[in-house]
Amino acid sequence: MRVSVLPSPTSKHVVVIGAGPAGLTAAYELSKHQVPSTVVEADPHYVGGIARTVEHHGYRFDIGGHRFFSKNQEIEDLWTEVLGEEMLTRGRLSRIYYRGKYFDYPLKAMNALRNLGLVETVRCMSSYAWARLRPVKNPHTLDDWVSNQFGRRLFNIFFKTYTEKVWGIPTTELSADWAAQRIKGLNMVEAIKGALFPKRASGRGEVIKTLIDRFRYPRLGPGQMWETVAAGLARQGHPVKLGWKVTGIRRQGPTVTSVLAVDQAGEEHELTGQEFVSTLPVRTLVELMDPPPPEEVLIAATRLGYRDFLSVTLMIDRGDLFPDNWIYIHEPGVKVGRLQNFKNWSPSMVPDQSKTCLGMEYFCFEGDGLWTMSDAELIELGKRELAQLGMCRPEEVFDGCVVRMPKAYPVYDDEYQEHLKVIRDWLETVPNLHLCGRNGMHKYNNQDHSMMTALLVARRIAGVSDLDPWNVNADAEYHEEVRDGEDKTGRRVPSRVAS
Ligand SMILES: Cc1cc2nc3c(=O)[nH]c(=O)nc-3n(C[C@H](O)[C@H](O)[C@H](O)COP(=O)(O)OP(=O)(O)OC[C@H]3O[C@@H](n4cnc5c(N)ncnc54)[C@H](O)[C@@H]3O)c2cc1C
């Protein structure tokens, strides 16, 4: 292995690890302040990270459909600045598929009643009445908590299967706290009110997020945003090195001095700089430190968990399968969690309007049964499940492609904040290393949050602001104060109950 040392071109050169939304936003903002950077990305073909758009034989698709919406106007403006008219505004249609029926989502009373039918509706109401009369006392599992609120039958239809698919843990083992926070204030009475008057504002005058019925989307998918930013950076002399996997982060005393990266040919490069931005998963970042951090920091890093994800994309010889952008699959007999219909996100995602490109989303753990299946087996599984769901016949599928995305979801278990604190406390002693992004900060958040944290990091480095990126909340808004022990920045995810 030959080592080439890339010298720092100026007195302030920033090395950015990862060309996802966070890394590229950091480099983009740095360029606006005339601070040069080099972005190092492990993927040999794509920028955009989880928000990339993959291309296969002319068909374009996301790793999970990526809506562009933010409460933060600065982020909305940045998207417009980069793509202008290429940003489409799309209507949202996403329904729940259950036992051959499509339920509007958010739920609408008449539609739900029609789909459930009279007999099932009566059963659901009796089960609800039973839950009110005989609620589980002190419910501490998600199963019991939601059943108390809605009755067990409705819980089984609308909560159980999907939650178990996404998190890979039976709802009888998931903590009730998550549901209590996510569906706070929602019970049968509220649900019926919401179903009858779906677009009413909540008490705080905000439209509930899931009710947002429009979103923006780049004409050629989310990757178009990040390909455009990367191309602009390269034009201005800020390189984005594709296929360079970071394998080490060197320190001298507390200060990071360089990053080691191995390219596709196996050649090792050492990138020097004055400031370093990491969007690497926190666990990986800690493991790559040379010399390593103290033992307790290494241990804390190994305790951070992730949920992984894979997408089986199938091309189908039919023009019109369903009108939704995506469908939640609550059907118990199949493993697929969601279906994305990419031409309904943007017609330009398919080269031929007489065909359809469906993304079948499977939630999994790296190394589990689904993850280790071959691509051919996964494509066969996808075809079988589409047929089982009555979407199309297997022989109508003429092409397919599998994308595996490790560490798609940082897991918030009971202990993650404790571990993250140990790591953050140590990282504060490393003054020229800055963390931003989703896995970069172990935050289960959208692009807007990842981008906002990156903007703040870049401004700190450029010396134009000292706002703390850890104070950006899940809506990508900056909050001056976060009380000790409180984490306002993340969307909650369920955790396993202690046995
Ligand atoms: C299924 C799914 C659906 C989503 N839907 C939406 C949505 O609708 N709207 C929305 O706004 N957000 C959505 N998100 C969230 C969005 O994808 C993330 O917030 C965003 O991609 C995070 O950006 P990031 O740059 O922090 O991280 P990432 O996108 O993870 O990018 C990190 C980059 O670092 C690179 N990297 C990793 N290791 C190395 C290494 N050793 N050396 C060099 N490079 C490395 C990776 O290859 C990657 O390119 C969704 C996420 C998922 C999983």
The ligand as an SDF file (V2000), in Angstrom:
LIG
                    3D

 53 58  0  0  0  0  0  0  0  0999 V2000
  -35.8020    4.8990    4.9810 C   0  0  0  0  0  0  0  0  0  0  0  0
  -35.4600    6.3500    5.2020 C   0  0  0  0  0  0  0  0  0  0  0  0
  -36.3360    7.3370    4.7560 C   0  0  0  0  0  0  0  0  0  0  0  0
  -36.0220    8.6880    4.9490 C   0  0  0  0  0  0  0  0  0  0  0  0
  -36.9040    9.6300    4.4970 N   0  0  0  0  0  0  0  0  0  0  0  0
  -36.6000   10.9320    4.6190 C   0  0  0  0  0  0  0  0  0  0  0  0
  -37.4720   11.9260    4.0940 C   0  0  0  0  0  0  0  0  0  0  0  0
  -38.5450   11.6070    3.5620 O   0  0  0  0  0  0  0  0  0  0  0  0
  -37.1030   13.2280    4.2050 N   0  0  0  0  0  0  0  0  0  0  0  0
  -35.9200   13.5930    4.7900 C   0  0  0  0  0  0  0  0  0  0  0  0
  -35.6100   14.7880    4.8050 O   0  0  0  0  0  0  0  0  0  0  0  0
  -35.0990   12.6770    5.3450 N   0  0  0  0  0  0  0  0  0  0  0  0
  -35.4060   11.3580    5.2690 C   0  0  0  0  0  0  0  0  0  0  0  0
  -34.5600   10.4210    5.8000 N   0  0  0  0  0  0  0  0  0  0  0  0
  -33.3940   10.8680    6.5780 C   0  0  0  0  0  0  0  0  0  0  0  0
  -32.1950   11.2810    5.7020 C   0  0  0  0  0  0  0  0  0  0  0  0
  -31.8510   10.2300    4.8420 O   0  0  0  0  0  0  0  0  0  0  0  0
  -31.0220   11.6270    6.6140 C   0  0  0  0  0  0  0  0  0  0  0  0
  -31.3900   12.6140    7.5490 O   0  0  0  0  0  0  0  0  0  0  0  0
  -29.7970   12.1430    5.8600 C   0  0  0  0  0  0  0  0  0  0  0  0
  -29.4340   11.3320    4.7820 O   0  0  0  0  0  0  0  0  0  0  0  0
  -28.6240   12.2270    6.8330 C   0  0  0  0  0  0  0  0  0  0  0  0
  -27.5420   12.8490    6.2010 O   0  0  0  0  0  0  0  0  0  0  0  0
  -26.0600   12.6600    6.7610 P   0  0  0  0  0  0  0  0  0  0  0  0
  -25.1750   13.3520    5.8170 O   0  0  0  0  0  0  0  0  0  0  0  0
  -26.0280   13.0340    8.1780 O   0  0  0  0  0  0  0  0  0  0  0  0
  -25.7810   11.0950    6.7510 O   0  0  0  0  0  0  0  0  0  0  0  0
  -25.7590   10.0160    5.6000 P   0  0  0  0  0  0  0  0  0  0  0  0
  -26.8230   10.2740    4.6150 O   0  0  0  0  0  0  0  0  0  0  0  0
  -25.7540    8.7120    6.3130 O   0  0  0  0  0  0  0  0  0  0  0  0
  -24.3440   10.2540    4.8980 O   0  0  0  0  0  0  0  0  0  0  0  0
  -23.1380    9.8530    5.4960 C   0  0  0  0  0  0  0  0  0  0  0  0
  -22.1130    9.5870    4.4020 C   0  0  0  0  0  0  0  0  0  0  0  0
  -20.9060    9.1720    5.0130 O   0  0  0  0  0  0  0  0  0  0  0  0
  -20.3210    8.1620    4.2150 C   0  0  0  0  0  0  0  0  0  0  0  0
  -19.3890    7.3460    4.9950 N   0  0  0  0  0  0  0  0  0  0  0  0
  -19.6860    6.4200    5.9390 C   0  0  0  0  0  0  0  0  0  0  0  0
  -18.5690    5.8410    6.3830 N   0  0  0  0  0  0  0  0  0  0  0  0
  -17.5330    6.4040    5.7100 C   0  0  0  0  0  0  0  0  0  0  0  0
  -16.1150    6.2330    5.7450 C   0  0  0  0  0  0  0  0  0  0  0  0
  -15.5140    5.3400    6.5650 N   0  0  0  0  0  0  0  0  0  0  0  0
  -15.3620    7.0110    4.9300 N   0  0  0  0  0  0  0  0  0  0  0  0
  -15.9260    7.9290    4.0960 C   0  0  0  0  0  0  0  0  0  0  0  0
  -17.2640    8.1120    4.0320 N   0  0  0  0  0  0  0  0  0  0  0  0
  -18.0490    7.3730    4.8330 C   0  0  0  0  0  0  0  0  0  0  0  0
  -21.5330    7.3610    3.7520 C   0  0  0  0  0  0  0  0  0  0  0  0
  -21.2210    6.5700    2.6060 O   0  0  0  0  0  0  0  0  0  0  0  0
  -22.5310    8.4680    3.4610 C   0  0  0  0  0  0  0  0  0  0  0  0
  -22.4590    8.9020    2.1280 O   0  0  0  0  0  0  0  0  0  0  0  0
  -34.8430    9.0590    5.6410 C   0  0  0  0  0  0  0  0  0  0  0  0
  -33.9740    8.0690    6.1020 C   0  0  0  0  0  0  0  0  0  0  0  0
  -34.2770    6.7200    5.9030 C   0  0  0  0  0  0  0  0  0  0  0  0
  -33.3620    5.6610    6.4380 C   0  0  0  0  0  0  0  0  0  0  0  0
  1  2  1  0
  2  3  1  0
  2 52  2  0
  3  4  2  0
  4  5  1  0
  4 50  1  0
  5  6  2  0
  6  7  1  0
  6 13  1  0
  7  8  2  0
  7  9  1  0
  9 10  1  0
 10 11  2  0
 10 12  1  0
 12 13  2  0
 13 14  1  0
 14 15  1  0
 14 50  1  0
 15 16  1  0
 16 17  1  0
 16 18  1  0
 18 19  1  0
 18 20  1  0
 20 21  1  0
 20 22  1  0
 22 23  1  0
 23 24  1  0
 24 25  2  0
 24 26  1  0
 24 27  1  0
 27 28  1  0
 28 29  2  0
 28 30  1  0
 28 31  1  0
 31 32  1  0
 32 33  1  0
 33 34  1  0
 33 48  1  0
 34 35  1  0
 35 36  1  0
 35 46  1  0
 36 37  1  0
 36 45  1  0
 37 38  2  0
 38 39  1  0
 39 40  1  0
 39 45  2  0
 40 41  1  0
 40 42  2  0
 42 43  1  0
 43 44  2  0
 44 45  1  0
 46 47  1  0
 46 48  1  0
 48 49  1  0
 50 51  2  0
 51 52  1  0
 52 53  1  0
M  END
$$$$
